[in-house]
Each structure stands twice: as structure tokens, then as C-alpha cells.
Amino acid sequence: MKLPVLSLVALAALAFLPTTAGASEQIEAGRAVYNFRCYFCHGYSGDGKTLAASYLAPRPTDFTRADPAYLTPARIVEVLRQGKPGTAMKPFTGIVSETEMQAVAAFVADEFVKRKAPNTQYHTLENGWPDHQRYQAAFPFAKGEIPLSRPWENLTPQQSEGKRLYLASCVSCHDRGAPTDDDITWDSRPLSFPRNNFSLANAPKPDAIASASPYAKHDIPPKVKGMNPLERRGERLFQQNCAFCHGADGTGQNWIGKFMEPHPRNLRDINFMSSATRQTIRHAIREGLPNTSMPAWKDVFSERDIQSVVAYINRAFYPLRDEGKAP
């Protein structure tokens, strides 16, 4: 892997890097997997300050505050294998190899737990970010130097441009933009897209715009005419809550859907939906699906809400049958 140019901070930390070539290669292999699998929740600086993390309770681990004597590579591998019950940290057994787990553990322990490095150098040409400095106007918001709660009228023209850029391209992976609560109401949809089609090897030529298009098109909701009040209610609930993972078009082919393992259900897939019923979909929404990222919505949605979402799925994506009736 071609390494990015190191910052002065990183150069100062070189004295703490492992001395063996094999260990360095393992850490860089772990960096590649982390930047593909882990940064969305744990952050490119390993501190768990991301927009995704703000939706999770408990929040992802802040590796930079961990005790090196406790959070060892062996303990990290154990969590990767088994997950952490009661949290959003799922097992990665069967998703990444044992070698990749060992590499990620070595990287996290060295980069974040031990050295408290400022970032993983994610925004590089190799990762599909040519000329990252072009986003410089947004940096004060990404770093928390300017809180997002600062009124627009109190921002300079350059700061206003940076805030718009931050909200359009950066907020998915960076922190809320302020160290304290900033009273911002978030729109729960992906606002930026991964580069290079999630490829860890043999990536196509970096293109920060075109490479996003295969995912962006799935964030366009279908136009359905003539919906009744229940279906319109379900549309609003689905697009505000369910589309984050299933995509606005219900396919699960959006960025977040393709990122998750296993992928969210494709609600347009005849192979799955032909065997589904109103009752099974309602049960999945209410109780969740074990061993997936599908949570139970029974404490969030009312029974009428769930009924509305089922009605919308039936109308917009695939006609559902009742239990006991032939497809």
C-alpha cells in the first residue's frame, strides 16, 4: 500500500511505532480494513465522534481514552469475534478473516490506544479523496472550532459556505461539529457516499463524485400516486426512519445498506418478498431480526405506526399477502 505523506504529529510519533517490518505491514493492513469497516461508527480518529455514533446508546468505544493495559490486541480480537451484547457492536466472524481481525486489532491498539494518533490518514488519494484541501472551508465545523448551532446570520460568507459544505459532504462521518449539545435537528439520511465502490484492492480511478452515483440513486424515494391516508403516513415514517438502512427505494442498495453485514432486506426482491406476508413483516418491524442490524421498533412505533409502514411497503415496493393465503 502506498502510504500518505505523514504530518509533523505523525512523524513525531514514529518513535513509538513497532520496529519490525512485519508488524508495520500488519498495522497498515489493519488500517485499510478499519477505514473500510469501522470508521463510520468509531471515527477516523478512533474517538467515536461521528454522526452515526450520536444515534447509538451506548456509544461506540472511544479508543483514545482506553487504558493500553486493558484494551490489548487480544481483547480487541475477542470483541471482533463475539461482538458486545447490548451495544451496536456486532460479531465480525464470517465477515472478515481471522488475519484481518488480528490486523485491525494491531492497528487500533497502536494507532489509537497507545499513540493517540490524530487520525488514520483516511482522506488520501488512495482512498478516493483527491485534493482534500478543497474542503478547507468546512474544516472548522468538522473540528468543532465553530459549533453548528451558531446562527447563520452570525457567520461570515466564507463560514456560511463551509457550513453548507460540511452539512452536504462531511457530517455523515465527522462529529456534530461542537463538543457540547448544539440543538441541531438531524435529518437521518446519508449525506455523503463512499469512494471506489468499497474496494480494498484494485480500486478504480478515484472520483469523488461519479463513484458515489451507484449508491445515491437508491436514496430517491418512489413516486406513488393515489395513496390513502394510512399509506401516506407509512411513507413518512418509512422515509424518516427505515430508509437510512433500506434505502429510500426499499432495495437496501444505498450506501449504508451495502455497508452493513448482513445487508438489509431488499423489499423489492421477489425471491424474498414472495414468501413474506403482512404478518411476518409486521413482526420483523415490531420485534427486530436476530443476528442482523434490524432493531425492534415496538418501543418507538405504535401499532398504528407499524401498520402504516406495512401498508406503505405493500403499496410502494411489493404487494403483500396475508398469512395462509397463496402468493
C-alpha angles and dihedrals in degrees: 000000000000108000122223122243107279122237122232089257091054091046090053089053095052090096089069096051119109111269100219120088090223093056092048091051090050091051092050090049088052090050090057093051092044092051088052103039111018114030096080091072104018096041132235088273094047093241098113093238102139135123090248090053091055089065094053129087115221094029122232116276117277099224092191091066096046123112109248089214090059106032098057125163089257092055091047091052090051091055091046090054099044106021123218115281114229093027138080090255104111128190114271095200107129092018101069127021126252089251091054091049091053090049094049091048091051091048096048093045092049103035101039112012098042107024101025087217114194096237145338094252088248095156097074135126089251090059093049100265107118113185098359088183088078086079091056094119088064096049096091089058094045090050094046093243089126116034116227089229091069106113117253091238090060093055126090117238089259092049091048089053090049093050092052090048091048093051092047101044115009112037096082092070105019129073123273087273098253134067092232136042108296100186093237115156107222128216103222100223132103110267102184133033137225120258131237097018093282091291116156092189136030090017117185121245108298113258115166093199111033095042090060095057098085088063101034094062090063091060091069111098118224119256106238119183128207100021118168121233093267092052092046089052089050091049091056093047094046096048093046097045115010102038091071089077105014095044125241088272093051095241099110087225094119122108097271092043093052090045095056124084116241094026118239115263116281100231090198096053109114091201090063104026095050088067095041123094135194087258096051093047091047091050092049091052094045100043104022127226120280118237092018136085091253105117128201110264097190092105092047105038125050118226088260090052091053091047089051093052091049090050091052093048089050092051103037105033116016135349109251125212127213122254112279096020122113118252 
